[in-house]
Structure formats: C-alpha cells, structure tokens
Amino acid sequence: MKFLLINPNRGGTIENLDARAAAPPLGLMYIASVLVKNGHEIRLIDQVGSSVSDDKIIKVANHFNPDMTCFSTMGSQTIGAGRINDKIKELLPNTKTILGGVSPTFNDIRIFKKYPNVDFCIKGEGEESIIDLIKALKTKKFENVHGLSYKIKNKIKQGLPRKLIENIDKIPFPDRDLVKDIKYGAISGFRTEKFTTVLSSRGCPYACRYCSCSALVNRNWRARSVNNFLDELEIIQDQGYKNVLFFDDGLTIDNNRVLEITKGIKERGIKLNWYFEGRVDHANLKMFKEMVKTGAKVCYFGAESANQRILDWYEKGITVEQTKLAVKNARKAGMDFVIASFILGCPTETKEEIENTIKFITKLDIDFAQISRLTAYPGTFIWDDMVKKGYLDPDKYWENEVYVGLKHPESLPDSYLRDKVEEAYTRVLKNKKFKARHVFRLLKSRYKQKLFFSNLKVFREKDKIYDLIREK
C-alpha cells in the first residue's frame, strides 16, 4: 500500500512561510519506518518544517495517489489536517484518512463530528495500531484493532484501549532520510548546525497538572536498552548530524542508566552536541559531569515557580531548593547553557507570588528563562477540572490551548498575566548581574561563541529576539 504522511501547520494557517520547525516530526518518522519494514511505500511531508503550501501538498497527493493519508496532530494542527484532507478527498475519494497523535487520543469523537471525511483515529502509540488496521481493512473487523476509533455507516465506534509497547527496542529507528532536506533547529531565524531529535525512553511517571503526558501513558516510563540507543546515535553521527536533542520526558529519572549511556558514547567515539530536559530532583553532579564530558551542551529544567505552594498545586513533586541545587550542579559540571521554564497564572496564585517568581528568575544562575502563562488543553488535569466546574466549553476550545487566566475565576486576569510575562523578560534582560554572567560565560565557552557569531544577524534584530523570548 501507499501511505502519505503529513505533519500539518499549527494554528490552521493556510500558509505560514516564516514558521520553521525546531524539530522533525519524530512520531511520523517512527510510523514511516514501521510501514517500510512491512513493505509499504511512503511519502512524508512536514508542512511545519518546510513551510510547503497546501496547494503543493495537494499536488503531491494527486501525483502519489496514496491508499491512505495519515496526519499527526496536536491541538490546532487538527484544523489544518481537516482542511487539507477535505481537498485531498475531493481529488481522491477512495483514499482513506487516519488522524493520530495527541489530539485524536483525547478528541476522537469531536474529530469525526467536525471532519466527516476522516475515516479513522488512532489513539496512543500508533506503531502497532496502524499495522493491525491495515490487516483489518481486508476483513472489515475494525473492532479487533485496539486503540482505533472508526465509523461504520456514520456511527462512531471506539475500540478497546491499546496497551503500551513494552519492548520499545523492537521499534525500528525513525527514518530521517525522509526529512533530510529540511533544516531543523530554527526558531525565528536562529539556527544551529545540522540538527535532529532522538528518544532514549518513552513516557513519564509523574502527573503534573498542566501536562498531558501522564494521561497519554498512564504514568508509565519505558527505557530503550543502552546499546540499542547508542546504535541509533552512531547512525545519526554517520548521517552528518552535529546536534541532537534528547526528546525524552524522563531522561534523568535513572541516573545510573544515564551514566551507562555516557560511558557508551565515550567508548564508541560518538561526537555529538546534545541537549536534554531533566528534572531538578534528578540532578546529580556526577551524572552532569559525565554528560558534559560526552557532549552535553544544553540542559533544560522545568522549575515552574519559586513558590512551594504553587509547585504543590501543580503536583510537580519538586522543591524550590532542588531547583537551586540543580542549576548549581549543572554550572559546576560545566554545562554551556542552562535553561529553566516558569509558569505564571496558577489558580489562586497571588500577585506577590508572581513577583517572588520573577525575582527568583533574575537571581537564578541560568542563561535563559522560558516564561509563559498557564494553559489548559485536553488530556491535562487543569483542562478536565475546568470543564467539570463549567469554566470552559470543551466543544468550543478542544482544538486550541486556553489561557487559564481567561476562564478560571480563581486565576489572575489573563491581561495582567500577559503583561507580567513581558515585564519578567524585560527585567531579566536588563538585570546587570544577568548580563554580566552572560558576557563572562560567552568568553569562556567556545560552543557559545560559535553559536553567537553564527547568529549575529538574528541578535541584531530586536524584534526577532523578542520573538524568541516572549509571548505576543
């Protein structure tokens, strides 16, 4: 069979020629590898990464004439998928359509009702579901396909949930050749050298109230074997990549496993710059030192707040002191970039608590702070809670994130929160100690110098800098 895989634009925009993806569509690339392994023909279009127009996608589809068109969607990508699919169906009415990803996992019924040209929704991990669906196309016994929602005579049917893939080593490596001509690692013009992403594990055992990961995988964390992961890193290096983001939600959960990975990187002679996200309660100094020795350049911490009451409300499972220690250990280890994220606008959060967080950010020894307003979206506790209490209409907002400050009566007004986010960035950037630390570390880090001077044009353009660091 012939499969056309599409990663549609976010926000439902018909063409957004300035929107370049920071990372390749890893989920679709895994699906592509599974399909190729089973003898099927593939075309993959990353509209987010390539900024290709809808019309170009339709032309490719018409020429390729796929048996199935598959979209990976999250949030507002569903709008673009529905629009593109309608046009493909006009030309190729016999082509079947699958939607997979986060959005159909939580919104399958809504998708079928709004987009009648969608034939199937795959919920959760899709590598096994799509192969079972292909087999079921012959018998029409779709009820036997776990993780599948479908329509029979305009009636929506939902199959049993699919169990998570226990041995993720058996999944073939994602096919990066499908997107080899797209330059990833770009955000509003800011670029790194050849860049890709990789997963050493799947899932997360935690249940942060603003995140959908726990609902997607039932708080389950599964790790690939170290050797299997290292094999993929060697291939990535052989393909000419210089920078790789470890896309794991829980890379540092098992410190000993990370040490095994760093040992393997060293023994195999893998020379890659790599970035990772780590929890502040799993920020061992010894581990960080070994990570730096084997190419780790950027670490990203989810700090979220300087107020323990707010962290407890989020059920984050960390303390403010752990954030301080994690940053301190990353610095001691010699990490080139230390980044931390913060969220403003938790229900019941006070103006004084927000001010405390902003002051904390200016004092924290980091290179960059990602500061945002709290959002609710399907699959998160905060979404379900607001729907249950009647604060928002899920049928109106399911395709878009909702700023909590717009709907939650116990949240500070969104207009105030938006202003505080911008104020926070301004205060951080104008802080003399913050700027002095930046200059000092720029002089010490060859990696930072290379990145800085290769992007001088971006840094000179104030508007683009603000695109990078603040919400509009």
Secondary structure, DSSP 4 states (H G I P E B T S, - for coil): -EEEEEEPPGGG-S--TT---SS--HHHHHHHHHHHHTT-EEEEEEHHHH---HHHHHHHHHHH--SEEEEE--TTHHHHHHHHHHHHHHH-TT-EEEEESHHHHHHHHHHHHH-TT--EEE-S--HHHHHHHHHHHHH--GGGSTTEEEEETTEEEE-PPPPP-S-GGGSPPP-GGGGTTS--S-BTTB--SSEEEE-SEEE-S---TT-SHHHHHTT-EEE--HHHHHHHHHHHHHTT--EEEE--SSGGGSHHHHHHHHHHHHHHT---EEEEEE-TTS--HHHHHHHHHTTEEEEEEEEE-S-HHHHHHHT----HHHHHHHHHHHHHHT-SEEEEEEEE--TT--HHHHHHHHHHHHHS--SEEEEEE-EE-TTSHHHHHHHHTTSS-HHHHTTS-EEHHHH-TTSPPHHHHHHHHHHHHHHHHH-HHHHHHHHHHHHH-HHHHHHHHTTHHHHH-HHHHHHHH---
